[in-house]
């Protein structure tokens, strides 16, 4: 692949090594290593997705060619490993058991690093809860630390991402043909699965049968439920001393978790670095792979091989959308000024707040014809950015737009909408989206977020909808737009309007959602010259 460093070593590998898990189950592992008599550091890559393509070439071979022993291991209950897979319960103990096995290997130098994306990031945080003394560096790429946060962002069930994630966890370790058939089945049956009720049964034909961990996640929306005890391993960052590089994408469904961990590591005084590119969860390991691999390799060499020549001078490197350029920063988020654009009854956004006596704006959300999702942070291969004009033409979406910008406006940091909201049922979701409208009126989504309202928020109440963080430059002549709707289906499971649990609801009831004044879009303005615009 273009952009990757040249090979330094020829590589050999020992397949199917048996590593005892914490309970004695056999964890099958493949060992890749350089054909050289020197000592090399070891990288541990634990995965529930199998040890074949793409993990073998992207992690096993490429990293061994650069001078590392690489142990690519199938998590318990996957890829031929013994025992039963559980979404989080065994990873800390099995990671420690694997390190104990490494200590007994004659080629292990006592210098260890970890690397990997998505769930492979989760197993790294699990190991870091009690980091072994040999662990000298971690590289968490588009990683997860909080399963509940993945399944229930903003309080609503992340339906499409949950289904796609379940396909990956249940079939990828069985090989490409099985995984491909399962992916095609889900694509063919997704709309039907999302439309039928109850959801806990309707999804099963799309996945070929019941998936216990998916149903358990669906039926336990409360993060305080005992079901989630021990699931969130993010606290590993709070006192960590292991140098940790974090890699995320502005359109990755796990971006917020990446930024949360960066903040925790900074507070703990841990050496850390952040790379955030124009990627989704999938494209970070495809189009973004040259940047992701180069960044990862430089971090590993610096902390495992005492070679800091490849490290960039700044802690943070981000890609600024709209401008299409990379920018190096000392920290994230950089200093910014929060600026509010208030919604007006004529569909405009302005810095002047209307009188709070102004009539509210309202729309009807019908769960029988839910507002569809278009673009956004999805695990699958769909484009994260799209022309939102077909969406904005619907009657169940309110859109508020600035005048054409006289100067470029750059935003770097967290975006939010502070809304005065009321509903007629007390059961509703509020979906907010930031868009860039060009001179040809094309409306392109930048970032978004959803908030499930609580029953006691039926009357007018202040609701903050977090639209995640972003780095984006609106060119002069473009307009800034805020969308407000009652959902984004099937990306998020629709709010049925009845108050019944999402998994078992069987009735649908339309919802009237009203926006009262003052309600505002809040942007982190980075341009000094336009901070007052």
N, C-alpha and C positions, 0 to 999 in steps of 0.2 A: 504494500500500500504506500502511496506517495506520502511524504512527510514524516515517515518513520525513520529512526536512526539505523545506520548500517549494522549488520550482524557482526558481533565480536567473537562468537564461539560457535563451533558445531555442537549439536545437542544430542543426547541420548535420553531414554526414559525407561523406567521400570513400571509397568502397569499392574493394577490390581493388588497393590500391597494392602495387607490387613492391619488396621490400626484399631486397638480396642477402645470402644466408647466408654463413657462413665459407668454404664451398666453391663459392660462386657460385650455388647453388640459389635459386630465387625463393621468398621467404617472403611469402605474401599477407597484407596487413594492411589494416584499416579504420581510418580516422582520424575520430574524433568531436571536435567542437570547439564552443565557445560562439560565438554570433553577436555578437561584440563586437570592437572594434578594439584593446582592451588586450592586453598580454602576459599569458599564463597559463602556469603550470607544466605539465609533461607527465607523464602516467602511462603506463607500459609494462605491458601485460597480455599475456603470451605463453602460449598454450594449445594443447594437442593435441586439444581437444574441439570444435573448430569456432568460428565467429565469429557464429553465429546465436543462437537462444534457448537458454538464458537469459542468455548472456554479453553479448549486445548490449544488452538493456534494463538488466540489473543493473549492468554495469560501463561499457559505452560511453556509453549515454544518461544514466544517473543521475549519473555523475561529471562528464560534460561540462556537464550542467545546473548543477552546483555550481561551475563555473569552472575546468575542467581540459581541456587537450588529452588525449585518450585514444587510444593506439595499441593496438588489439586485433589480435594477430597469431597466425596459425596456425603451430605448430611444424613443423619440417621433416617432410615426408611426410604431413601431415594437412591437412584443410580446403582442398585445392587447392594447397598449397605443394609445391615440388619436393623431390627427394631422397627418402631413405628414413628413416622414423621409427625411432629407437633410444631405448630407455627412459631413457637418461641421457647417452649419449656426446657428443651435439652441443650440449647446451643452453648450456654456458658460452661456447663460441666463437660460437654463433649470437646469444646475447644481446649479446656485445661487438660483433658486426657490426651489429646493429640500432642500438645506441647510436651507432656511427660514422655510420650513415645519418641518424640524428636530427640530428647536428651539422650536416648539410648542408641541413636544412630551414629555410626563412626564418621559420617560425612558432615554432621551438624556441628557448626563452629561455635554455637552459643549466641549467635547474632540472628535475631528474628524480626521479620516485618510481616505485615498483613496488607492485603489489597483486595478490592472487589466492589462491584456495583449492587445497588438495590438490596435484596436480602443478604447478599454477600457483604454488604455494609453492616447489616444488623448483627451478623455473627461476630464481626470485629468489635462492635460496641459491647456485645455480651462478654467477649473475652476480656475487654478492657475494664469491666466491673472490678476485676481483681487481676490487674495486668501481671503476667509472669515477668521475672527479672530479665529474661532474654528479649522481651519485646522492646524494640528500639524505634519503630516507626509504623505508622498506619496511613493508608490511603483509602479514604471512603469516597467512592464515586457514586453520585446520585443515590445516596444511601438512605436507609430507614433506621430509625431507632424506636419508634412508637407505633406499633400495629394499630392501636385504636385510632390514632390520628390519621392513619392511612384510610381506614374503613369509614370513619365518621368525621370528615373535615367540616367544621362549621356546624356540626350536629346532625347533618343529613347523611344517609348512607351513600357512599361513593360507588354507585351501582356498576357502571360500565368498567371502571378501573378494577373493582373487586372481581368481576367476572373474568376480565382479561388476566388479572393476576392469578386467579385460581387455575385457569388453563395452564399458565406457565408452571405453577408449582406442582400440578398433578400430572402433567404430561411431558414437559421438556426432558426430564431425566429418563424417559422411556425411548428417546430418539426422535430424530427429525420427522420421519413419516407419521408417527403417532401424534406428535405435537402439531404438525401441519393439518392433519385431519380434524383435530380438536379445534384448532383456530378457525378453520373454514366452517365447521358446524356452528360455532358461536357467532360468527359473522352472519350466517344465514338465519339464525334463530334469535338474535339479540332483540330485535324490535318486538317480537311476540313475547319473549320472556319478560321484557320490561313493561309490557302492556297488560299482561294477565295478572289476576289476583287469586289467592294471596301470593306475595312475592317469594316467600320461603319455599313454595312448591313450584311456582311458575318458572323459576330459573333452571330447574333440573334438566329438562330436555335439551337446553342449550349447552349444558356441560356433560351430557351423557349419563346423568344420575346425580344423586346427592353428594355434596362435598361437605363433610362435617364441620371443618374449621370455618368455612364460609357461612354456613347457617348459624354457627355459634356467634360469629362476629355480627351477623345481621340481627340476631335476637337479643344482643346485649349492647344497646346503644350508649348506656351510661358508663363513662370512664371510671366511675367509682365502684362499679359492679365487681364483685370478687372474681368474676371470670377473667378480668384483665390483670389480676395480681401478678406482678413480676414481668409483665409484658414489656413495659417501657424501660429500656435500658439506657435512656439518654443521660441519666445521672452519672454514667461513667465519665463524662466529660468534666464534671464539676471539680474534681481534684486531680485530673489526669496530668501526668508528666511525660507521657509518650508523645513525641512530635507527630502531629496529625495533619495531613493535607485533606481538604474537603473540596470536592468537585460537584458542581450543580449546573442546572440549566434553567433559564428564565421561564421555560414552559414545561418544566418537570413537575409532576404531581408531588414529588417529595422535596421541592425547593424549600418550603418553609422549615422542614425538619433539618435540612442542611444548614440553613442560616441560624436556626436555634442552637445547633451544636457549635457553630463558629462563635456565637456570642458567649456560650458557656466556656469554651476553651480559652477565649480571651480573658474572661473574668478570672479563670483559674491560673492565668499566667503561663499557660502551656504554649509552646511554640507551635504555631499553626499557620496555614496558608489557605486562601480561598480562590478558586477559579470558577467563574460563572459565565457560561456561554449561551449562544442563541439556540439552545437545544431543548428538545423534549426528552422524556425518559428514554425513549428508544434511540433517537438520533444522536445522543451524546456518545453512544458506542458505535455509531456508524459514521455520519458525516463529521462528527466531532472527535473521532478517535485519534487522529494525529495530534491534536492539541491535548486531549486527555492523556494519551499514553506518554507524550513528551513531559508533561507536567508531573505525572506519576513517577516516571523513571528518574527525573531530576531529584525529586523528594527522597526516593529510596536510596539513590547513590549518596546523597548528602548525609543521610543519617545512618546508613548501614555500611557504607564504603568510605566514609570520610572524604567525599569528593563533592564540594559545594559549588563547583564551577558552573553547573547547569541551573542553579537557582536564580530566579529573577530577583531584582533588588527590593521589590515592594512585596508586602504581605498579600495584597489583593490584586487580582486581574479580572476585569469584567469586559463583556462585550456590550456596547451601547447600541440598542436597537434604533431603527430609524436613521441612524448615522452610519451604521455598519462598520464601526471601528472598535478596536480594543483599547482599553484605558487601564493604566496601572494606578493603584490607589494605596495609601498607607494603611487604610482600615475600611471596614464596612459596618454600617453605612457611613459615608463621609458626612461632613458637616453640611446641613441643609436647612432651609427655612420652609416650614409648613405653610402652604398657601391654600386658602379655601375658595372654591367656586360654588356659589349657591344656585340651587335650582329655581327656575322661575316658571310661572304658569304658562308662559308663551313658548316653553321648550328651550329656553336659552340657559346658559351658565354665565354668571357674572360674579364679580367680587362684592357687589352690594347685596346684602341680605334683604329679601322682601319683608314686609310687615307680617307679623305672626297672625294677623287677622285675615290674611289672604286665604281664599278658599283652597282646601287641599286638592291634590290631584289623585285620582284613583283609577284602578283597572281591575278587571275580573280575571282571576286565574282559575281555569277549569281543568282539574286533574284528568278528566276524560279526554281532553285535548291539550296536553301539557306543553308549555313553551319548550321547543326543542333546543338541544345543545348544538352549537356550531363552533368548531375549533375549541381551543382551550387545552388545559394540561391533561392529556390522556396518555396511558401507558402504550397503547397500540400505535399502529403506523399512520394514523390520520394526521394531516397537517395541523399544527397547533394554531396557526393564524389563518383567517379566512375573511372574505368579504361579508360583513354582517348586515348588508342592506336587506337581504330577504328576511332576516330575523327582525330587523327594526320596522319592517312593514306590518308586522302583526299588531293586533289591537291589545294584546296582553303584555306589551313592552312600552315603557316610557323612556324617551331619549331626550337628553339635554345637551346642548352644544354651544361652545363658545363662538364668538366672532373669529374670523381669520386672524391668526397670530401675526402681529407686526414684526416680531423677532422670534428666533428659535427659542424653544423652552426645553431644557433638559431636566429630567427627574431622575434622581438616584436615591433609592431607599423604599420604605414601606408606603404603600398607597392604601387609602381607606375612604369609605363613605360614611359620614355621620348623618343618620336619617331619623326624622321624626315619623314614626310609623304607627298605624292602627289597622286592625283587621276586624271583620264582622264575625269571625268564628273563634279567634284566638289560636288557630292552628294554621301556620303559614311559613313559607320560606321566603327570604329576600335574596335575590341574586343580583349582584352589581358588577358591572364590567366597564373598564376604561378602553376607549377606542381612539384611534388616530384617523381623522377624516381628511382625505387629500382634496386638492382642488377639483378633481373629477367626481367628488362625493363618495368615493370608495371608503368604507368604514372598516378598519382593520383592528381586531382586538389586540390589546397589549397585555393586560392582566385582569384577573377577576377573582371573585370570591362569593361564597354563599353563607348565609346565617339562618339557622332554623330558629324561629321565634318560640318563646315559651308561652304557655297558656296565659300567664299573668301579664303578657305584653299585648293583650288585645286592645286596650285603650291606647291613645297616643303616648308613645314612649320613645326615648332616645335609644337607637340601636346603632352600633358600630359594626360595619361589615368590612372585614380585612380583605383587601384585594391582592394580598401577597406583596412581594417587593419586586422592583424592576429597575432596569437602567435603560432609559429611552429618551430620544431627542425628537421632539416635534418640530419639524422645519417651519420656517416662516411661511405664511400663507395657508398652512394646515389649520384644522380646528380640533379641539379636544372635546370628546363626547363621553358622557356617562349614561350607561343603560341601567335601567331598573326593571326587574321582572320577578315572577314568582317561582322561578326554577330554571333548570337546564337539563332536560331529560333526553336520553337515558344516562347522561354523565352522572347525574345525581338521581336517586330514587325520588319520584314525585311526592310531594306532601299531599296526602289524600283529603285533607281538610276536615277529617273526622276526629282526630286525636287518637285513633287506633294505632297500635304499634306497626311500624313499617313492614315488618316481616309477615304479620298475620292479618293486616287490614283487608277487608272485603268490600268496603263501601267507599264511594267517592262523593265529595261535596264541594261545589265551587266556592271560591274564596274571593272576597273583595278586599283589596289591599290599598290603603290610602297613604300618601306622603303629605305630611304637614310641613309648615315652614317654621323655622329655618332648617333646611336640609342641605348638606353640602358634600362635594367631592374634595378630599384633602390630598394634595400632592406635595412631595418633597422636592422643592425647587433647588437645583444645584447652580444655576447660572446667577451670578451676582447682578449682572446687568438687567435680568428679567425677573428678579425676585419679587419686584413690586407689581409685575404685570397682572 
